[in-house]
Amino acid sequence: MDFNDIYQIKDEIEQIQKTYELFNEDARLNRSKAARVEFLTNVRYIEKYLKTGGRILDIGAGAGEYSLYFARKGYAVSALELSSNNIRAFERKLHPEDKVELVQGNALDLSRYADGSFDIVLMFGPLYHLHGEEDRQQCIREAKRVCKDTGKLFFAFIPNDFVILTEFSFHNDYFVSGDYDKETFALEDFPFVFHTVPECREMIRRGGIRILHEVASDGISELMEERINGMDEESYQQYLRYHEYICEKPEFLGMTNHLLIVGEKG
Ligand SMILES: C[S@@+](CC[C@H](N)C(=O)[O-])C[C@H]1O[C@@H](n2cnc3c(N)ncnc32)[C@H](O)[C@@H]1O
């Protein structure tokens, strides 16, 4: 099975399952210094709002990078993930003492969780996998329902316009042969679903969420991967400070492979 076969699969859930049989999600955020920028940035924003004893729900938890990080800091974490392959990768890393309740499920239906039961709700995945706007709104509604009135919600997106540049860095002829509309520059939504920054903002506001932060989580880190990975520790720490300095600036917001929107119930 390769991505061409997965492209033919019509059932969306089956398509997500098969995507993560090919894609090594377990290594995505920790394979290099450059890859780590997204994780470190998102954690910094989560920690701005996380209070002692806070309960976390990680929806689309992948191989557990965020869940395990917070569980090992002593927080109670509930994690929900669709892909069997990612669940297996997550389980391989779980220690018996980790306070993580991991279940297989779909972000569209969080009925196993009571209303207002979490302080922090992470949704890093479903909104850039589900094709239907009504499905995405259902995910946002469910996330909002299970979040406390005082809680914070964190949503990840993959910005359309910057992915075109990232693809160009891999394929010399991308501007001619790439899978995007040559007039509108809208990418073909496979294997992810892409949105412009205004579309992400609109989606979240439509879901009744008041936006607190819009953040370029990884910025240009993937484009500059080789350079960043070659940095010594002092340079890398200063690069991270620079990234922190620019990551909420409107002029850099779409210049990222992952956009984070932080909000609260509106
Ligand atoms: C790129 S991974 C990100 C994993 C993790 N949240 C992170 O940020 O490192 C996206 C994840 O979202 C999961 N996902 C996509 N749609 C989902 C849905 N409808 N319900 C639950 N999980 C979903 C995928 O299976 C995948 O593990």
The ligand as a Gaussian input file, in Angstrom:
#p B3LYP/6-31G(d) Opt

LIG

0 1
 C       -0.295000      14.474000      12.677000
 S       -1.064000      13.554000      13.933000
 C       -0.795000      14.560000      15.362000
 C       -0.717000      13.743000      16.621000
 C       -0.576000      14.570000      17.894000
 N       -1.803000      15.227000      18.249000
 C        0.515000      15.579000      17.735000
 O        0.233000      16.773000      17.540000
 O        1.679000      15.178000      17.783000
 C       -2.814000      13.738000      13.694000
 C       -3.581000      12.713000      14.509000
 O       -4.992000      13.005000      14.507000
 C       -5.673000      11.760000      14.469000
 N       -7.032000      11.982000      13.978000
 C       -7.405000      12.470000      12.780000
 N       -8.739000      12.538000      12.683000
 C       -9.241000      12.065000      13.855000
 C      -10.540000      11.892000      14.374000
 N      -11.628000      12.197000      13.637000
 N      -10.678000      11.410000      15.615000
 C       -9.585000      11.089000      16.371000
 N       -8.323000      11.234000      15.935000
 C       -8.143000      11.719000      14.685000
 C       -4.827000      10.935000      13.516000
 O       -5.104000       9.557000      13.598000
 C       -3.419000      11.302000      13.973000
 O       -2.946000      10.471000      14.994000

